[in-house]
Amino acid sequence: MQNGKLWLIIHTVRSGGIHGDTQELVKRLLPIHQANNVDICINGHGHCLEQVSSGDT
């Protein structure tokens, strides 16, 4: 990674929980995630365990 760190922790943009995706984060952060080759987003607040995979995440 460019910052020299092993891990970079960010807020997730996708959620299968009752609140669903955060559209503002999808709009603003998803392009940043894609440009920086984000491998995984972990979020524990949705009170659900999920693995999300799609063409744009």
Sequence and secondary structure as in RCSB ss.txt:
>XXXX:A:sequence
MQNGKLWLIIHTVRSGGIHGDTQELVKRLLPIHQANNVDICINGHGHCLEQVSSGDT
>XXXX:A:secstr
 TTS S      S   STT   HHHHHHHHHHHHHTT       TTSS      TT 
